[in-house]
Amino acid sequence: MSSEPSTPYVPSKYSVISVEKTDPPPGMTGDDWHRYVIGVGNSKMVGCKPGTLSAITEHARTVAEDLNARASRSGSVYAPRLKK
């Protein structure tokens, strides 16, 4: 048995990979749409939103921070509730 203390598991952090101007999604109007990609490892999420580059970049950062906050909570939202 090892005498080294165990290191707690620290999940990788979601981060904004890219934000770029794009055409509007089908059926949507406007010309100021941006596509953003948030990811960690091989997991990637893509969003599309109208607004300025700086506003959409800030939105994507907030989404990444929210995902990281959820990931840092103990337990899984899919695990059954503990009965007392």
PAZA-523118 format. One record per residue: chain; residue number from 1; residue in three letters; x, y, z of N, C-alpha, C in turn. Coordinates in Angstrom, 1 decimal. Example, Ala and Ser with C-alpha at 12.3 -4.5 7.8 and 13.67 -1.06 7.14 Angstrom:
# residues 2
   c     k     r     n.c1     n.c2     n.c3    ca.c1    ca.c2    ca.c3     c.c1     c.c2     c.c3
   A     1   ALA     13.2     -5.7      7.8     12.3     -4.5      7.8     13.2     -3.3      7.8
   A     2   SER     12.8     -2.2      7.1     13.7     -1.1      7.1     12.9      0.0      7.9
***
This chain:
# residues 84
   c     k     r     n.c1     n.c2     n.c3    ca.c1    ca.c2    ca.c3     c.c1     c.c2     c.c3
   A     1   MET      0.8     -1.2      0.0      0.0      0.0      0.0      0.9      1.2      0.0
   A     2   SER      0.5      2.2     -0.8      1.4      3.4     -0.9      1.1      4.4      0.3
   A     3   SER      2.2      5.0      0.7      2.1      6.0      1.8      1.8      7.4      1.3
   A     4   GLU      1.8      7.6      0.0      1.5      8.9     -0.6      0.0      9.2     -0.4
   A     5   PRO     -0.3     10.5     -0.1     -1.7     10.8      0.0     -2.3     10.8     -1.3
   A     6   SER     -3.6     10.4     -1.4     -4.3     10.4     -2.7     -4.6     11.9     -3.1
   A     7   THR     -4.5     12.1     -4.4     -4.8     13.4     -5.0     -6.2     13.4     -5.4
   A     8   PRO     -7.0     14.4     -5.0     -8.4     14.5     -5.4     -8.5     14.7     -6.9
   A     9   TYR     -9.6     14.1     -7.4     -9.8     14.2     -8.9    -10.3     15.6     -9.1
   A    10   VAL     -9.6     16.3    -10.1    -10.0     17.6    -10.5    -10.3     17.5    -12.0
   A    11   PRO    -11.6     17.7    -12.3    -12.0     17.6    -13.7    -11.4     18.8    -14.5
   A    12   SER    -11.2     18.5    -15.8    -10.8     19.6    -16.7    -11.8     20.7    -16.7
   A    13   LYS    -11.4     21.8    -17.0    -12.4     23.0    -17.0    -12.9     23.2    -18.5
   A    14   TYR    -14.2     23.5    -18.6    -14.8     23.9    -19.8    -14.2     25.3    -20.1
   A    15   SER    -14.0     25.6    -21.4    -13.5     26.9    -21.8    -14.0     27.2    -23.2
   A    16   VAL    -14.0     28.5    -23.5    -14.4     28.9    -24.8    -13.3     28.6    -25.8
   A    17   ILE    -13.6     27.8    -26.8    -12.7     27.4    -27.9    -12.6     28.4    -29.0
   A    18   SER    -13.8     28.9    -29.4    -13.9     29.9    -30.5    -15.2     30.6    -30.5
   A    19   VAL    -15.1     31.8    -31.1    -16.3     32.6    -31.3    -16.1     33.3    -32.7
   A    20   GLU    -17.0     33.1    -33.6    -16.8     33.6    -34.9    -18.2     34.0    -35.6
   A    21   LYS    -18.1     35.0    -36.4    -19.3     35.5    -37.1    -19.8     34.4    -38.0
   A    22   THR    -21.1     34.3    -38.2    -21.7     33.3    -39.0    -23.0     33.8    -39.6
   A    23   ASP    -23.5     33.1    -40.6    -24.8     33.4    -41.2    -25.9     33.0    -40.1
   A    24   PRO    -27.1     33.7    -40.2    -28.1     33.3    -39.3    -28.6     31.9    -39.5
   A    25   PRO    -29.1     31.2    -38.5    -29.7     29.9    -38.7    -30.9     30.0    -39.7
   A    26   PRO    -31.2     28.9    -40.3    -32.4     28.9    -41.2    -33.7     29.4    -40.5
   A    27   GLY    -34.3     30.3    -41.2    -35.6     30.9    -40.6    -35.4     32.0    -39.7
   A    28   MET    -34.1     32.4    -39.4    -33.9     33.5    -38.5    -33.4     34.7    -39.3
   A    29   THR    -33.7     35.9    -38.8    -33.3     37.1    -39.5    -32.1     37.8    -38.8
   A    30   GLY    -31.6     38.8    -39.4    -30.5     39.6    -38.9    -29.1     39.2    -39.5
   A    31   ASP    -28.2     40.1    -39.3    -26.9     39.8    -39.9    -25.7     39.9    -38.9
   A    32   ASP    -26.1     39.9    -37.6    -25.0     39.9    -36.6    -25.0     38.7    -35.7
   A    33   TRP    -24.9     37.5    -36.4    -24.9     36.2    -35.7    -23.5     35.8    -35.4
   A    34   HIS    -23.3     35.1    -34.3    -22.0     34.5    -34.0    -22.2     33.0    -33.5
   A    35   ARG    -21.2     32.2    -33.9    -21.2     30.8    -33.5    -20.1     30.7    -32.5
   A    36   TYR    -20.4     30.0    -31.4    -19.4     29.8    -30.3    -19.3     28.3    -30.0
   A    37   VAL    -18.1     27.9    -29.7    -17.8     26.6    -29.3    -17.2     26.6    -27.9
   A    38   ILE    -17.7     25.7    -27.0    -17.3     25.6    -25.6    -16.9     24.1    -25.5
   A    39   GLY    -15.8     23.8    -24.8    -15.4     22.4    -24.7    -14.4     22.1    -23.6
   A    40   VAL    -14.3     20.8    -23.4    -13.3     20.2    -22.5    -12.9     18.9    -23.1
   A    41   GLY    -11.7     18.6    -23.3    -11.3     17.3    -23.9    -11.9     17.1    -25.3
   A    42   ASN    -12.5     16.0    -25.5    -13.2     15.7    -26.7    -14.7     16.1    -26.7
   A    43   SER    -15.1     16.7    -25.6    -16.5     17.1    -25.5    -16.6     18.6    -26.0
   A    44   LYS    -17.5     18.8    -27.0    -17.7     20.2    -27.5    -19.2     20.5    -27.6
   A    45   MET    -19.5     21.8    -27.3    -20.9     22.3    -27.4    -20.8     23.5    -28.3
   A    46   VAL    -21.8     23.6    -29.2    -21.8     24.7    -30.2    -23.1     25.4    -30.0
   A    47   GLY    -23.0     26.8    -30.0    -24.2     27.6    -29.8    -24.1     28.7    -30.9
   A    48   CYS    -25.3     29.3    -31.2    -25.4     30.3    -32.2    -26.3     31.4    -31.6
   A    49   LYS    -25.9     32.6    -31.6    -26.6     33.7    -31.0    -26.4     35.0    -31.7
   A    50   PRO    -27.4     35.9    -31.7    -27.2     37.2    -32.3    -26.6     38.1    -31.3
   A    51   GLY    -25.8     39.1    -31.8    -25.2     40.1    -31.0    -23.8     40.4    -31.4
   A    52   THR    -23.2     41.3    -30.7    -21.8     41.7    -31.0    -20.8     40.6    -30.6
   A    53   LEU    -19.6     40.7    -31.2    -18.6     39.7    -30.9    -18.3     39.7    -29.4
   A    54   SER    -18.2     40.9    -28.8    -17.8     41.0    -27.4    -19.0     40.4    -26.5
   A    55   ALA    -20.2     40.7    -26.9    -21.3     40.2    -26.1    -21.5     38.7    -26.1
   A    56   ILE    -21.2     38.2    -27.3    -21.4     36.7    -27.5    -20.2     36.0    -26.8
   A    57   THR    -19.0     36.6    -26.9    -17.8     36.1    -26.2    -18.1     36.0    -24.7
   A    58   GLU    -18.6     37.1    -24.1    -18.9     37.1    -22.7    -20.0     36.1    -22.4
   A    59   HIS    -21.0     35.9    -23.2    -22.1     34.9    -23.0    -21.4     33.5    -23.0
   A    60   ALA    -20.6     33.2    -23.9    -19.9     31.9    -24.0    -19.1     31.7    -22.7
   A    61   ARG    -18.4     32.7    -22.2    -17.6     32.6    -21.0    -18.5     32.2    -19.8
   A    62   THR    -19.6     32.9    -19.7    -20.5     32.7    -18.6    -21.1     31.3    -18.7
   A    63   VAL    -21.4     30.8    -19.9    -21.9     29.4    -20.0    -20.8     28.4    -19.5
   A    64   ALA    -19.6     28.7    -20.0    -18.4     27.8    -19.5    -18.3     27.8    -18.0
   A    65   GLU    -18.4     29.0    -17.4    -18.2     29.1    -16.0    -19.4     28.3    -15.3
   A    66   ASP    -20.6     28.4    -15.8    -21.7     27.7    -15.2    -21.5     26.2    -15.3
   A    67   LEU    -21.0     25.7    -16.5    -20.8     24.3    -16.6    -19.7     23.8    -15.6
   A    68   ASN    -18.7     24.7    -15.4    -17.6     24.3    -14.5    -18.2     24.3    -13.0
   A    69   ALA    -19.1     25.2    -12.7    -19.7     25.2    -11.4    -20.5     24.0    -11.1
   A    70   ARG    -21.2     23.6    -12.2    -22.0     22.3    -12.0    -21.2     21.1    -11.9
   A    71   ALA    -20.1     21.1    -12.6    -19.2     19.9    -12.6    -18.4     19.8    -11.3
   A    72   SER    -18.3     20.9    -10.5    -17.5     20.9     -9.3    -18.4     20.5     -8.1
   A    73   ARG    -19.7     20.4     -8.3    -20.6     20.0     -7.2    -20.4     18.5     -7.0
   A    74   SER    -20.5     18.1     -5.7    -20.4     16.6     -5.4    -21.6     15.9     -5.9
   A    75   GLY    -21.4     14.7     -6.4    -22.5     13.9     -6.9    -22.9     14.2     -8.3
   A    76   SER    -23.7     13.4     -8.8    -24.2     13.5    -10.1    -25.6     13.9    -10.1
   A    77   VAL    -26.1     14.7    -11.0    -27.5     15.0    -11.1    -28.3     13.8    -11.6
   A    78   TYR    -27.6     12.8    -12.2    -28.3     11.6    -12.7    -28.3     10.5    -11.7
   A    79   ALA    -27.5     10.6    -10.6    -27.5      9.6     -9.5    -28.8      9.7     -8.7
   A    80   PRO    -29.3      8.5     -8.3    -30.5      8.5     -7.5    -30.3      9.3     -6.1
   A    81   ARG    -31.3      9.9     -5.7    -31.2     10.6     -4.4    -31.0      9.6     -3.2
   A    82   LEU    -30.2     10.0     -2.3    -30.0      9.2     -1.1    -31.3      9.3     -0.2
   A    83   LYS    -31.7      8.1      0.2    -32.9      8.1      1.1    -32.4      8.1      2.5
   A    84   LYS    -33.0      8.9      3.4    -32.6      9.0      4.8    -33.5      8.2      5.6
***
